[in-house]
Amino acid sequence: MLIVYKGKEFHQEKDLAMSVIGGRWKIAIVWALLHQPTLRLSELGRLFPDINQRMLIRQLRELEEDEIIHRTVYPVVPPKVDYQLTDVGLQLEPVVTAICNWGETFHHYIRSTD
């Protein structure tokens, strides 16, 4: 089966999924929005101090293009922008939770092998 999405070809659904949620910060952003349903750019920046603003905006735009998050721009000065998960983004909850749980388990594993 051939899947064409955003001008790219994928041979399996898992490859498509990894294309959408792959990226250094995407899972972390989704996790944050699962725990706090609406966040502003500055709040996300504070949650992830290791990410520069350019990369954060890039990851947010990619998630928005894939309809994982919704961006609301308020017509005020200075501009106010909120991010929240879409319905399809909310469906990532069990996936993100499983990844985070595995990360915790793996962390304990590597600590025990030192």
HUCOR-V957048 format. One record per residue. N is the residue number from 1. PHI is phi in radians with two decimals (NA if undefined). PSI is psi in whole degrees, 0 to 359 (none if undefined). Layout:
BEGIN
N/PHI/PSI  N/PHI/PSI
END
This chain:
BEGIN
1/NA/133  2/-1.90/127  3/-1.98/125  4/-1.93/124  5/-2.50/125  6/0.93/41  7/1.34/6  8/-1.99/152  9/-1.84/135  10/-2.22/140  11/-1.67/344  12/-2.50/154  13/-1.08/326  14/-1.10/325  15/-1.18/321  16/-1.09/314  17/-1.06/315  18/-1.14/329  19/-1.15/323  20/-1.36/315  21/-1.79/357  22/-1.24/156  23/2.28/147  24/-1.00/326  25/-2.03/353  26/-1.11/314  27/-1.09/319  28/-1.12/320  29/-1.14/314  30/-1.08/317  31/-1.00/314  32/-1.07/319  33/-1.30/339  34/-1.25/329  35/-1.63/337  36/-2.43/101  37/-0.99/334  38/-2.32/126  39/-2.35/147  40/-1.63/164  41/-0.98/315  42/-1.11/324  43/-1.18/319  44/-1.11/320  45/-1.06/322  46/-1.23/325  47/-1.18/329  48/-2.20/75  49/-1.16/344  50/-1.43/352  51/-1.73/136  52/-1.42/160  53/-1.09/324  54/-1.07/314  55/-1.18/320  56/-1.04/313  57/-1.10/321  58/-1.09/314  59/-1.13/320  60/-1.11/318  61/-1.10/319  62/-1.12/318  63/-1.13/325  64/-1.21/316  65/-1.05/325  66/-1.53/5  67/1.09/31  68/-1.48/324  69/-2.16/160  70/-2.05/136  71/-1.91/126  72/-1.96/123  73/-1.86/125  74/-1.71/134  75/-1.37/69  76/-2.27/164  77/-2.05/126  78/-1.20/160  79/-1.02/142  80/-2.07/129  81/-2.30/129  82/-1.98/149  83/-2.14/140  84/-2.61/159  85/-1.29/145  86/-1.46/178  87/-1.05/318  88/-1.22/328  89/-1.15/321  90/-1.10/333  91/-1.20/348  92/-1.37/353  93/-0.90/309  94/-1.16/329  95/-1.19/310  96/-1.13/318  97/-1.08/316  98/-1.09/318  99/-1.12/316  100/-1.13/319  101/-1.11/318  102/-1.10/320  103/-1.04/319  104/-1.13/315  105/-1.07/316  106/-1.14/322  107/-1.04/314  108/-1.10/322  109/-1.08/311  110/-1.23/330  111/-1.18/325  112/-1.34/344  113/-1.66/358  114/-1.30/none
END
